[in-house]
C-alpha cells in the first residue's frame, strides 16, 4: 500500500470510502479496538486530502471527544499543534479531525 502522502486526491477519496465501509463493519460487529484504528486511519487520509490551507494559526476548532475549543499554534505536516484553554502543553491532531468551532 502506498503512503497517503503519495496518493492522488482521487485515491485518497477511494481510501476514505473504503475506511468508512470498514468502520461500519467494525461497529456492527462491536469491535471497538478495530474501529478506533480504522477511524485514526480515516482521519489521516482525510488530513492528506484536505491539507492545511483551510486551517489558520490562531483559529479555534472542535476536536471529537473534547468539549473545549482547540486553538492552532503551528503545523507540522498535516498535524495541527495547539492548546485547549488552560492547557500548559501543546497537543497535536491530524487536521482531518478538526471542525470549525461554533
PyMOL commands that set and color helices and strands:
alter all, ss='L'
color gray80, all
select helices_A, chain A and resi 4-6+9-29+32-50+95-97
alter helices_A, ss='H'
color red, helices_A
select strands_A, chain A and resi 60-63+70-76+79-84+91-94+98-100
alter strands_A, ss='S'
color yellow, strands_A
deselect
rebuild
show_as cartoon
